[in-house]
Amino acid sequence: MPEAEPITAPPARDEFAVGELPPGPVAALLSEAMTHVPDRPERALALATEARSLAGDDPLAQAFAQTYQGFARYLLSEHETALGLLTHALAAIEPLGDLAGRSLALGALASVHVSLGHYDQALDLALENLRVARALGDVEREAWVRATMGNTYVELDQPGRALEHGEAALRLFADLDHGGGQARAHTALGGALRDLGRYAEARAHHEASLRLAREQGAALTEARALHDLGLLAHLDGDDEAALAFYRDALRLRTEVGNRQAQATTLVAIGRTLTAMGRPADARPALEEGLAIAQAAGAEPREAEAHAALADACEADGDPATALGHLRAFHDLREALLSAEARSRIQTVEVRAEAERARQEAELARVRTEELGAANEALSQTVHELRTAQGRLVQAEKLASLGRLSAGLAHEIQNPLNFVANFAELNAELGTDLLDTLRQAEAGAAPPDTDAVRDDLEAIVDNARRVRDHARRADGIVRSLMGHVRDVGGERRPADLHELIERAVSTTLAGSDVRVERTYGDLAPVEVAEGSLQRVVVNLLENARWAVEQRAPDAGFVPTVRLTTVALDDVVEVRVDDNGVGIAAAHCPRVFEPFFTTKPAGTGTGLGLSLAYDIVTEGHGGTLQVFSRAGEGATFVVTLPR
């Protein structure tokens, strides 16, 4: 897992500083505070505190100042304090209808949750912030949100989505000629490419981030780029270079005073020294990182330090100390899960309290007016809500289309790149062969038959690769067209067991997968046979892939279990496997178009999406998944009887 460094992603400084506040002492203080972000958070905190004392009874000014206090506390690695300040600030801003202030608080809260390891909450807040930025028509604000989402998806080990948001952020920042923003977007792209194993491309992005950060004088971003270059050097096996990058990053992070980032780099230094066979040298760095993380209350970094110390102590011949650190690591992991739950509860409670206060105030106001005026206002409000609802539905449809288009473009681009590259190679080889033929016709020395044969074999091999990648692109398009053609069809009574057996014969015949059947007493069910058989085939193909990926161990038998049962109003079909399973975080997304946990080039991410549409839209049923990583998966189809 790459480092989970706090993501400093404010909008443009002037806009971030004043938002919708009118000119005055509070706005001036907050504007000055922004000039000290992110490299002098203590000064920013002092100015924000002074601004809050001047805000008096102005609720918007109070909320803005509180947001700045929370953001400064976050930069000082005081995450729990920051979380409380920002949650209350957001609850105060929302009923005031100030979109700029709401975006400000959402962005800061997302950064805090990333630092605490609450990535799902961070993404929820970032998505809400993206909608606000688009409502404001603020391109720069949208670019910062995209950069934040790109970095967050890197932490979630979803490099495909990280690339999507990083590329969008880089494009927007480039159009705005915003060097600091481009540096942050390069960070997200470099992290995603690193996770994909494309180290040379990743290095180019991190070097671009380093150059831009130095041009902008952004010390924290410069330190992040140095740290990321150290990670790449370590992955390339050049640990001496990695240590040099880490030490430069640590120096900058120490100067700025970002304690969590210091702990992150110290842990990286310790891990590298352990990998170099120097565990005795690694332990002081790791112990220092642990102490800093504990003092800062940065529990995710503290857990990483304990895990790294366990490895170092074991390598240093100190198993008793290693065991203590390992136990501390597991205790912290459990505590982090509990803390995330408490954070969600706190956020909901604060928002509920703010909404209750707003409703009570509105009710008191309405009661003071004449009934006729209140009814007229209510009628107008209902009309506006319906209009807004229609617009939101249309906007969501357009957003869904955009996501689908972006996914299709990304999936198609890879095989097209290969086709273009191999075609270009064939053109070069063909040109060489023509030159050889012309020389032979001109009476020159006879051609080198071995070289000619090698060129021809290369051309044939490249042509096969072009064909394979063209077929992959064709398969993606055909799968996507299935969403249009195959979700329904003419229904007629069918024997589900015969349909399932045809799918088994198509998918598992000749494999080593054992099939266990527990069929209930089913009457014929009205279905579109071709479409529903495709559902079962897709589920069986996923099950077969899952059991084949599981490392063979003593006594393991790859098994798929098929179960049917008639319930009150529905028929249930279950497909169970004992394969590698699906991570809990991935289960809610397995039916999204283009989402796949398979390696690149193995799956299109459309099979389960199409199956879901066929069952739900084509047959009025349901399709659910239940799984945990390493424990197999269960897909449950229900169809109306």
C-alpha positions as CSV (number, residue, x, y, z in Angstrom):
1,M,0.0,0.0,0.0
2,P,1.5,3.4,-0.9
3,E,1.7,6.1,1.7
4,A,-1.5,7.8,2.9
5,E,-0.1,11.3,3.2
6,P,-2.5,14.1,3.9
7,I,-3.7,15.6,0.6
8,T,-3.4,19.3,0.6
9,A,-5.8,20.3,-2.2
10,P,-7.3,23.8,-1.6
11,P,-9.0,25.7,-4.4
12,A,-7.6,29.0,-5.6
13,R,-6.2,30.9,-2.7
14,D,-8.3,34.1,-3.1
15,E,-11.5,32.2,-3.5
16,F,-10.7,29.7,-0.8
17,A,-9.9,32.6,1.6
18,V,-13.0,34.8,1.2
19,G,-15.7,32.6,-0.4
20,E,-19.0,34.4,-0.1
21,L,-17.9,36.6,2.9
22,P,-18.2,40.3,2.3
23,P,-15.1,42.4,2.6
24,G,-14.1,43.1,6.2
25,P,-11.8,42.2,9.0
26,V,-12.8,38.5,9.1
27,A,-12.3,38.0,5.3
28,A,-9.0,39.9,5.5
29,L,-7.7,37.7,8.3
30,L,-8.7,34.5,6.5
31,S,-7.2,35.7,3.3
32,E,-3.9,36.3,5.1
33,A,-4.2,32.9,6.8
34,M,-4.4,31.2,3.4
35,T,-1.0,32.6,2.4
36,H,0.5,30.4,5.2
37,V,-1.1,27.2,3.9
38,P,0.3,24.6,3.8
39,D,3.8,25.5,4.9
40,R,3.1,27.6,8.1
41,P,0.0,26.0,9.7
42,E,0.7,27.5,13.2
43,R,0.4,31.0,11.8
44,A,-2.7,30.1,9.8
45,L,-4.3,28.7,12.9
46,A,-3.6,31.9,14.9
47,L,-5.1,34.1,12.2
48,A,-8.2,31.8,11.9
49,T,-8.7,31.9,15.7
50,E,-8.5,35.7,15.7
51,A,-11.0,35.8,12.8
52,R,-13.4,33.6,14.7
53,S,-13.3,35.9,17.7
54,L,-14.1,38.8,15.4
55,A,-17.0,37.0,13.7
56,G,-19.3,37.6,16.6
57,D,-22.9,36.5,15.9
58,D,-22.4,36.2,12.1
59,P,-23.1,32.5,11.5
60,L,-21.5,32.4,8.1
61,A,-18.3,34.2,9.2
62,Q,-18.2,31.9,12.3
63,A,-18.5,28.8,10.0
64,F,-15.7,30.0,7.6
65,A,-13.3,30.8,10.5
66,Q,-14.1,27.4,12.1
67,T,-13.3,25.7,8.8
68,Y,-9.9,27.4,8.6
69,Q,-9.2,26.4,12.2
70,G,-10.0,22.8,11.3
71,F,-7.9,22.9,8.2
72,A,-4.9,24.3,10.1
73,R,-5.3,21.6,12.8
74,Y,-5.3,19.0,10.1
75,L,-2.0,20.3,8.7
76,L,-0.6,20.1,12.2
77,S,-1.7,16.4,12.3
78,E,-4.3,17.1,15.0
79,H,-6.8,15.0,13.2
80,E,-9.5,14.4,15.9
81,T,-9.6,18.1,16.7
82,A,-9.8,18.9,13.0
83,L,-12.6,16.4,12.5
84,G,-14.7,17.9,15.2
85,L,-14.2,21.5,14.0
86,L,-14.9,20.7,10.4
87,T,-17.9,18.5,11.0
88,H,-19.6,21.3,13.1
89,A,-18.6,24.0,10.5
90,L,-20.2,21.9,7.7
91,A,-23.4,21.5,9.7
92,A,-23.5,25.2,10.3
93,I,-22.9,26.1,6.6
94,E,-25.4,23.7,5.0
95,P,-28.6,25.4,6.2
96,L,-27.2,28.8,5.1
97,G,-27.1,27.6,1.5
98,D,-23.5,28.9,0.9
99,L,-22.1,26.6,-1.7
100,A,-18.6,28.0,-1.6
101,G,-18.4,27.5,2.1
102,R,-19.9,24.1,1.8
103,S,-17.2,23.1,-0.7
104,L,-14.5,24.5,1.5
105,A,-15.6,22.4,4.5
106,L,-16.2,19.3,2.3
107,G,-12.7,19.4,0.8
108,A,-11.0,19.8,4.2
109,L,-13.1,17.0,5.8
110,A,-12.2,14.7,2.9
111,S,-8.5,15.3,3.5
112,V,-8.8,14.6,7.2
113,H,-10.6,11.3,6.5
114,V,-7.8,10.3,4.1
115,S,-5.3,10.9,6.8
116,L,-7.3,8.8,9.3
117,G,-7.6,5.9,6.7
118,H,-11.4,6.4,6.3
119,Y,-11.2,6.2,2.5
120,D,-14.8,5.4,1.9
121,Q,-16.0,8.5,3.8
122,A,-13.3,10.6,2.0
123,L,-14.7,9.5,-1.4
124,D,-18.3,10.2,-0.3
125,L,-17.3,13.7,0.7
126,A,-15.3,14.2,-2.4
127,L,-18.1,13.1,-4.7
128,E,-20.5,15.5,-2.9
129,N,-17.9,18.3,-3.3
130,L,-17.6,17.5,-7.0
131,R,-21.3,18.1,-7.4
132,V,-21.0,21.4,-5.5
133,A,-18.1,22.5,-7.7
134,R,-20.1,21.8,-10.8
135,A,-23.1,23.6,-9.5
136,L,-20.8,26.6,-8.9
137,G,-19.3,26.3,-12.4
138,D,-15.9,26.4,-10.7
139,V,-13.4,24.6,-12.9
140,E,-10.5,25.0,-10.5
141,R,-12.4,23.7,-7.6
142,E,-13.5,20.7,-9.6
143,A,-9.8,20.1,-10.6
144,W,-8.7,20.0,-6.9
145,V,-11.5,17.6,-6.1
146,R,-10.5,15.4,-8.9
147,A,-6.9,15.4,-7.7
148,T,-8.0,14.5,-4.2
149,M,-10.1,11.6,-5.6
150,G,-7.2,10.4,-7.7
151,N,-4.9,10.2,-4.7
152,T,-7.6,8.5,-2.6
153,Y,-8.2,5.8,-5.2
154,V,-4.4,5.2,-5.1
155,E,-4.7,4.5,-1.4
156,L,-7.7,2.1,-2.1
157,D,-5.6,0.2,-4.7
158,Q,-7.8,1.1,-7.5
159,P,-5.3,2.4,-10.1
160,G,-7.8,2.5,-12.9
161,R,-10.0,5.0,-11.2
162,A,-7.0,6.9,-9.9
163,L,-5.8,7.3,-13.5
164,E,-9.2,8.5,-14.6
165,H,-9.4,11.3,-12.0
166,G,-5.7,12.2,-12.2
167,E,-5.8,12.6,-15.9
168,A,-9.0,14.8,-15.6
169,A,-7.3,16.9,-12.9
170,L,-4.2,17.4,-14.9
171,R,-6.1,18.4,-18.0
172,L,-8.1,21.0,-16.1
173,F,-5.1,22.4,-14.3
174,A,-3.2,22.6,-17.6
175,D,-6.0,24.6,-19.2
176,L,-5.9,26.9,-16.1
177,D,-2.0,27.1,-16.3
178,H,-2.0,26.2,-12.6
179,G,1.5,24.8,-11.7
180,G,0.7,23.8,-8.2
181,G,-2.4,21.9,-9.2
182,Q,-0.5,20.1,-12.0
183,A,2.1,19.0,-9.5
184,R,-0.7,17.4,-7.3
185,A,-2.3,15.7,-10.4
186,H,1.1,14.3,-11.4
187,T,1.3,12.8,-7.9
188,A,-2.0,10.8,-8.4
189,L,-1.0,9.7,-11.8
190,G,2.4,8.5,-10.7
191,G,1.0,6.6,-7.8
192,A,-1.6,4.8,-10.1
193,L,1.0,3.9,-12.7
194,R,3.4,2.6,-10.0
195,D,0.6,0.3,-8.7
196,L,0.2,-0.9,-12.3
197,G,3.9,-1.8,-12.5
198,R,4.6,0.9,-15.1
199,Y,7.5,2.4,-13.3
200,A,9.1,4.4,-16.1
201,E,5.9,6.3,-16.7
202,A,5.3,6.7,-13.0
203,R,8.8,8.2,-12.5
204,A,8.2,10.7,-15.3
205,H,5.1,12.0,-13.5
206,H,6.8,12.2,-10.1
207,E,9.8,14.1,-11.7
208,A,7.3,16.5,-13.3
209,S,5.6,16.9,-9.9
210,L,9.0,17.6,-8.3
211,R,9.9,20.2,-10.9
212,L,6.6,22.0,-10.7
213,A,6.6,22.0,-6.8
214,R,10.0,23.6,-6.8
215,E,9.0,26.2,-9.3
216,Q,5.9,27.0,-7.1
217,G,7.9,26.9,-3.8
218,A,5.5,24.2,-2.5
219,A,7.6,22.4,0.1
220,L,5.1,19.8,1.1
221,T,4.4,18.8,-2.5
222,E,8.1,18.7,-3.2
223,A,8.6,16.4,-0.2
224,R,5.8,14.1,-1.5
225,A,7.4,13.9,-4.9
226,L,10.8,13.0,-3.4
227,H,9.1,10.4,-1.2
228,D,7.4,8.9,-4.2
229,L,10.6,8.8,-6.2
230,G,12.2,6.9,-3.3
231,L,9.4,4.3,-3.4
232,L,10.1,3.8,-7.1
233,A,13.9,3.5,-6.6
234,H,13.2,0.9,-3.9
235,L,10.9,-1.0,-6.3
236,D,13.7,-0.9,-8.9
237,G,16.2,-2.4,-6.4
238,D,18.2,0.8,-6.0
239,D,17.9,1.1,-2.3
240,E,20.8,3.6,-1.9
241,A,19.0,6.0,-4.2
242,A,15.8,5.4,-2.4
243,L,17.4,6.4,0.9
244,A,18.7,9.6,-0.6
245,F,15.3,10.6,-1.8
246,Y,13.7,9.7,1.5
247,R,16.2,11.7,3.5
248,D,15.6,14.8,1.3
249,A,11.9,14.3,1.8
250,L,12.3,13.9,5.6
251,R,14.3,17.1,5.8
252,L,11.6,19.2,4.0
253,R,8.8,17.6,6.1
254,T,10.6,18.3,9.3
255,E,11.1,21.9,8.3
256,V,7.4,22.3,7.5
257,G,6.4,20.6,10.7
258,N,4.0,18.0,9.2
259,R,4.5,15.2,11.8
260,Q,2.4,12.6,10.1
261,A,4.4,13.0,6.8
262,Q,7.6,12.7,8.8
263,A,6.4,9.4,10.3
264,T,5.5,8.1,6.9
265,T,9.0,8.8,5.5
266,L,10.8,7.4,8.6
267,V,8.8,4.2,8.2
268,A,9.8,4.0,4.6
269,I,13.5,4.5,5.5
270,G,13.2,1.7,8.1
271,R,11.6,-0.7,5.7
272,T,14.3,0.0,3.1
273,L,17.1,-0.5,5.6
274,T,15.5,-3.8,6.6
275,A,15.3,-4.9,3.0
276,M,19.0,-4.0,2.6
277,G,19.8,-6.5,5.4
278,R,20.5,-3.7,8.0
279,P,17.7,-4.2,10.5
280,A,19.8,-2.8,13.4
281,D,20.0,0.5,11.5
282,A,16.4,0.3,10.6
283,R,15.1,0.1,14.2
284,P,16.0,3.7,15.4
285,A,14.3,5.2,12.3
286,L,11.2,3.1,12.8
287,E,11.1,3.9,16.6
288,E,11.4,7.6,15.9
289,G,8.6,7.3,13.3
290,L,6.5,5.4,15.8
291,A,7.0,8.1,18.5
292,I,6.1,10.9,16.1
293,A,3.0,9.1,14.9
294,Q,1.9,8.4,18.5
295,A,2.5,12.0,19.5
296,A,0.5,13.2,16.5
297,G,-2.3,10.8,17.1
298,A,-1.8,9.4,13.6
299,E,-3.0,5.9,14.3
300,P,-2.7,4.6,10.6
301,R,1.0,5.6,10.6
302,E,1.4,4.2,14.1
303,A,0.1,0.8,12.8
304,E,2.4,0.9,9.8
305,A,5.4,1.6,12.2
306,H,4.5,-1.3,14.4
307,A,4.3,-3.6,11.4
308,A,7.6,-2.5,10.0
309,L,9.2,-2.8,13.5
310,A,7.9,-6.3,13.8
311,D,9.7,-7.2,10.5
312,A,12.9,-5.4,11.5
313,C,13.1,-7.0,15.0
314,E,12.5,-10.4,13.6
315,A,15.3,-9.9,11.1
316,D,17.5,-8.6,13.9
317,G,17.1,-11.8,15.9
318,D,14.7,-10.2,18.5
319,P,11.5,-12.3,18.1
320,A,10.0,-11.3,21.5
321,T,10.0,-7.6,20.6
322,A,8.8,-8.4,17.1
323,L,5.8,-10.2,18.7
324,G,5.0,-7.2,20.8
325,H,4.9,-4.9,17.8
326,L,2.8,-7.4,15.8
327,R,0.2,-7.5,18.6
328,A,0.2,-3.7,18.8
329,F,-0.3,-3.6,15.0
330,H,-3.4,-5.8,15.2
331,D,-4.8,-4.0,18.2
332,L,-4.5,-0.7,16.3
333,R,-6.2,-2.1,13.2
334,E,-9.2,-3.1,15.3
335,A,-9.2,0.3,16.9
336,L,-9.1,2.1,13.6
337,L,-12.2,0.2,12.4
338,S,-14.0,1.3,15.6
339,A,-12.8,4.9,15.2
340,E,-14.2,5.0,11.6
341,A,-17.6,3.9,12.8
342,R,-17.6,6.5,15.6
343,S,-16.6,9.2,13.1
344,R,-19.6,8.3,10.9
345,I,-21.9,8.3,13.9
346,Q,-20.6,11.7,15.0
347,T,-21.1,13.2,11.5
348,V,-24.6,11.9,11.2
349,E,-25.5,13.2,14.7
350,V,-24.2,16.7,14.1
351,R,-25.9,17.0,10.8
352,A,-29.2,15.7,12.3
353,E,-29.0,18.2,15.1
354,A,-28.4,21.0,12.6
355,E,-31.3,19.9,10.5
356,R,-33.6,19.6,13.5
357,A,-32.7,23.2,14.6
358,R,-33.3,24.5,11.1
359,Q,-36.7,22.8,10.9
360,E,-37.7,24.2,14.3
361,A,-36.7,27.7,13.3
362,E,-38.6,27.4,10.0
363,L,-41.7,26.1,11.8
364,A,-41.6,29.0,14.2
365,R,-41.4,31.4,11.3
366,V,-44.2,29.8,9.4
367,R,-46.5,29.9,12.4
368,T,-46.2,33.6,12.6
369,E,-47.5,34.1,9.1
370,E,-51.0,33.9,7.8
371,L,-52.2,30.5,6.7
372,G,-52.8,31.6,3.2
373,A,-49.3,33.0,2.7
374,A,-47.8,29.9,4.2
375,N,-49.8,27.6,1.8
376,E,-48.8,29.7,-1.2
377,A,-45.1,29.5,-0.1
378,L,-45.4,25.8,0.4
379,S,-46.9,25.3,-3.1
380,Q,-44.1,27.3,-4.7
381,T,-41.5,25.3,-2.8
382,V,-43.0,22.0,-3.9
383,H,-43.0,23.2,-7.5
384,E,-39.4,24.3,-7.2
385,L,-38.4,21.0,-5.6
386,R,-40.0,19.0,-8.4
387,T,-38.3,21.2,-11.0
388,A,-35.0,20.7,-9.2
389,Q,-35.6,17.0,-8.9
390,G,-36.1,16.7,-12.7
391,R,-32.9,18.6,-13.3
392,L,-31.0,16.4,-10.8
393,V,-32.3,13.3,-12.5
394,Q,-31.2,14.5,-15.9
395,A,-27.8,15.6,-14.5
396,E,-27.3,12.1,-12.9
397,K,-28.2,10.5,-16.3
398,L,-25.6,12.6,-18.0
399,A,-23.1,11.9,-15.3
400,S,-23.8,8.1,-15.7
401,L,-23.3,8.4,-19.4
402,G,-20.1,10.3,-18.9
403,R,-18.7,7.6,-16.5
404,L,-19.7,4.8,-19.0
405,S,-18.1,6.7,-21.9
406,A,-14.9,7.3,-19.9
407,G,-14.7,3.6,-18.9
408,L,-15.3,2.5,-22.5
409,A,-12.7,4.9,-23.8
410,H,-10.2,3.7,-21.2
411,E,-10.8,0.0,-22.0
412,I,-10.7,0.5,-25.8
413,Q,-7.6,2.6,-25.7
414,N,-5.3,-0.1,-24.5
415,P,-5.9,-2.6,-27.3
416,L,-5.9,0.3,-29.9
417,N,-2.5,1.4,-28.6
418,F,-1.1,-2.1,-29.1
419,V,-2.6,-2.3,-32.6
420,A,-1.1,1.0,-33.6
421,N,2.4,0.1,-32.1
422,F,2.6,-3.4,-33.8
423,A,1.3,-2.0,-37.1
424,E,4.0,0.7,-37.0
425,L,6.6,-2.1,-36.3
426,N,5.4,-4.0,-39.3
427,A,5.6,-0.9,-41.5
428,E,9.2,-0.5,-40.4
429,L,10.1,-4.1,-41.0
430,G,8.3,-4.1,-44.4
431,T,10.2,-1.0,-45.4
432,D,13.5,-2.8,-44.5
433,L,12.5,-5.8,-46.6
434,L,11.7,-3.5,-49.6
435,D,15.1,-1.9,-49.3
436,T,16.7,-5.3,-49.3
437,L,14.8,-6.4,-52.4
438,R,15.7,-3.2,-54.3
439,Q,19.4,-3.7,-53.5
440,A,19.2,-7.3,-54.7
441,E,17.5,-6.2,-57.9
442,A,20.2,-3.6,-58.4
443,G,22.8,-6.3,-58.5
444,A,24.2,-5.7,-55.0
445,A,25.2,-8.5,-52.7
446,P,22.5,-11.2,-52.2
447,P,20.2,-10.6,-49.3
448,D,20.9,-12.2,-45.9
449,T,18.2,-14.9,-45.9
450,D,18.5,-15.4,-42.1
451,A,17.8,-11.6,-41.5
452,V,14.9,-11.7,-44.1
453,R,13.4,-14.8,-42.4
454,D,13.7,-13.1,-38.9
455,D,11.9,-10.0,-40.3
456,L,9.2,-12.0,-41.9
457,E,8.7,-14.0,-38.6
458,A,8.5,-10.8,-36.7
459,I,5.9,-9.4,-39.1
460,V,3.8,-12.6,-38.7
461,D,4.1,-12.4,-34.9
462,N,3.1,-8.8,-34.9
463,A,0.2,-9.4,-37.2
464,R,-1.1,-12.1,-34.8
465,R,-0.8,-9.6,-31.9
466,V,-2.7,-7.0,-33.9
467,R,-5.4,-9.6,-34.5
468,D,-5.6,-10.6,-30.8
469,H,-5.9,-7.0,-29.6
470,A,-8.4,-6.2,-32.3
471,R,-10.5,-9.2,-31.1
472,R,-10.2,-7.9,-27.5
473,A,-11.6,-4.5,-28.6
474,D,-14.3,-6.2,-30.6
475,G,-15.2,-8.3,-27.5
476,I,-15.5,-5.2,-25.3
477,V,-17.8,-3.6,-27.9
478,R,-19.9,-6.7,-28.2
479,S,-20.2,-7.0,-24.4
480,L,-21.2,-3.4,-24.2
481,M,-23.8,-3.9,-26.9
482,G,-25.2,-6.7,-24.8
483,H,-26.5,-4.1,-22.4
484,V,-28.7,-2.8,-25.2
485,R,-29.8,-6.0,-26.9
486,D,-29.8,-8.7,-24.3
487,V,-31.5,-7.4,-21.1
488,G,-34.8,-8.8,-22.1
489,G,-36.5,-10.7,-24.9
490,E,-39.6,-12.8,-25.4
491,R,-40.4,-14.8,-22.3
492,R,-41.8,-18.3,-22.3
493,P,-42.1,-21.0,-19.7
494,A,-38.7,-22.8,-19.3
495,D,-37.1,-25.5,-17.2
496,L,-34.5,-23.6,-15.2
497,H,-32.5,-26.8,-14.4
498,E,-32.1,-27.6,-18.1
499,L,-31.1,-24.0,-18.7
500,I,-28.5,-24.2,-15.9
501,E,-27.1,-27.5,-17.2
502,R,-26.6,-26.0,-20.7
503,A,-24.6,-23.2,-19.1
504,V,-22.5,-25.7,-17.1
505,S,-21.8,-27.7,-20.3
506,T,-20.8,-24.5,-22.0
507,T,-18.6,-23.1,-19.2
508,L,-17.2,-25.9,-17.1
509,A,-17.0,-28.9,-19.4
510,G,-13.4,-30.3,-19.6
511,S,-12.3,-28.3,-16.5
512,D,-11.1,-29.6,-13.2
513,V,-13.9,-27.8,-11.3
514,R,-16.2,-30.1,-9.4
515,V,-19.9,-29.2,-9.7
516,E,-22.3,-29.9,-6.8
517,R,-26.0,-29.6,-7.4
518,T,-28.9,-29.2,-5.0
519,Y,-32.0,-28.7,-7.1
520,G,-35.4,-28.0,-5.7
521,D,-38.8,-28.9,-7.1
522,L,-39.4,-26.1,-9.6
523,A,-42.3,-25.5,-11.9
524,P,-41.4,-23.9,-15.3
525,V,-40.7,-20.2,-15.0
526,E,-41.4,-17.6,-17.6
527,V,-38.0,-16.2,-18.7
528,A,-36.1,-15.1,-21.8
529,E,-34.0,-18.2,-22.1
530,G,-31.1,-16.8,-24.1
531,S,-30.6,-13.8,-21.9
532,L,-31.0,-15.7,-18.6
533,Q,-28.6,-18.5,-19.8
534,R,-26.0,-15.7,-20.5
535,V,-26.5,-14.6,-16.8
536,V,-25.7,-18.1,-15.6
537,V,-22.7,-18.5,-18.0
538,N,-21.3,-15.2,-16.7
539,L,-21.7,-16.3,-13.1
540,L,-20.1,-19.6,-13.8
541,E,-17.2,-18.1,-15.7
542,N,-16.5,-15.8,-12.7
543,A,-16.7,-18.8,-10.3
544,R,-14.3,-20.8,-12.5
545,W,-11.8,-18.0,-12.6
546,A,-12.0,-17.5,-8.8
547,V,-11.3,-21.2,-8.0
548,E,-8.5,-21.4,-10.5
549,Q,-6.8,-18.4,-8.9
550,R,-6.7,-20.0,-5.5
551,A,-3.2,-21.3,-4.7
552,P,-3.3,-25.1,-4.7
553,D,-3.0,-26.5,-1.2
554,A,-3.3,-29.9,0.4
555,G,-6.8,-31.2,0.0
556,F,-8.2,-28.2,-2.0
557,V,-10.8,-29.2,-4.6
558,P,-12.1,-26.4,-6.8
559,T,-15.8,-26.5,-6.4
560,V,-18.9,-24.7,-7.7
561,R,-22.2,-25.4,-5.9
562,L,-25.5,-24.8,-7.7
563,T,-28.7,-24.5,-5.7
564,T,-32.3,-23.8,-6.6
565,V,-35.3,-23.4,-4.3
566,A,-38.9,-22.2,-4.7
567,L,-39.9,-19.6,-2.2
568,D,-43.3,-17.8,-1.7
569,D,-43.3,-15.6,-4.8
570,V,-39.9,-16.1,-6.3
571,V,-37.5,-18.7,-7.5
572,E,-33.9,-18.5,-6.1
573,V,-30.8,-19.6,-7.9
574,R,-27.5,-19.7,-6.0
575,V,-24.0,-20.0,-7.4
576,D,-21.4,-20.6,-4.7
577,D,-17.6,-21.2,-5.2
578,N,-14.7,-21.8,-2.8
579,G,-12.3,-19.5,-4.7
580,V,-10.4,-16.4,-3.8
581,G,-13.5,-14.4,-2.9
582,I,-14.1,-10.7,-3.3
583,A,-12.9,-8.0,-0.9
584,A,-15.7,-6.4,1.1
585,A,-14.9,-3.0,-0.2
586,H,-15.4,-4.3,-3.8
587,C,-18.8,-6.1,-3.3
588,P,-20.9,-2.9,-3.7
589,R,-19.2,-2.1,-7.0
590,V,-19.0,-5.5,-8.8
591,F,-22.1,-4.8,-10.9
592,E,-20.8,-1.4,-12.2
593,P,-19.8,-1.3,-15.9
594,F,-16.1,-1.7,-16.4
595,F,-15.3,-2.5,-12.7
596,T,-13.2,-5.7,-12.5
597,T,-10.8,-7.2,-9.9
598,K,-9.1,-9.3,-12.6
599,P,-5.7,-8.5,-14.0
600,A,-5.5,-6.1,-16.9
601,G,-6.4,-7.8,-20.2
602,T,-8.2,-10.6,-18.4
603,G,-11.7,-9.2,-18.1
604,T,-13.8,-6.4,-19.5
605,G,-15.7,-5.6,-16.4
606,L,-19.0,-5.9,-18.3
607,G,-20.1,-9.5,-17.6
608,L,-21.6,-9.0,-14.2
609,S,-23.0,-5.6,-15.2
610,L,-24.9,-7.1,-18.1
611,A,-26.1,-10.0,-15.8
612,Y,-27.4,-7.5,-13.3
613,D,-29.3,-5.6,-16.1
614,I,-30.8,-8.8,-17.5
615,V,-32.1,-10.0,-14.1
616,T,-33.3,-6.7,-12.7
617,E,-34.5,-4.8,-15.8
618,G,-35.3,-7.7,-18.1
619,H,-37.0,-10.0,-15.6
620,G,-37.9,-7.8,-12.6
621,G,-35.7,-9.9,-10.3
622,T,-32.7,-9.3,-8.1
623,L,-29.0,-10.2,-8.2
624,Q,-26.9,-10.0,-5.1
625,V,-23.3,-11.0,-4.1
626,F,-22.1,-12.1,-0.7
627,S,-18.3,-12.6,-0.2
628,R,-15.2,-12.0,1.8
629,A,-11.7,-12.1,0.4
630,G,-10.2,-15.6,0.6
631,E,-13.5,-17.3,1.6
632,G,-15.3,-17.8,-1.8
633,A,-18.3,-15.9,-3.2
634,T,-22.1,-16.5,-3.4
635,F,-24.2,-14.9,-6.1
636,V,-28.0,-15.1,-5.6
637,V,-30.5,-14.6,-8.4
638,T,-34.2,-14.3,-7.6
639,L,-36.9,-14.4,-10.3
640,P,-40.6,-13.8,-10.0
641,R,-42.5,-17.2,-10.2
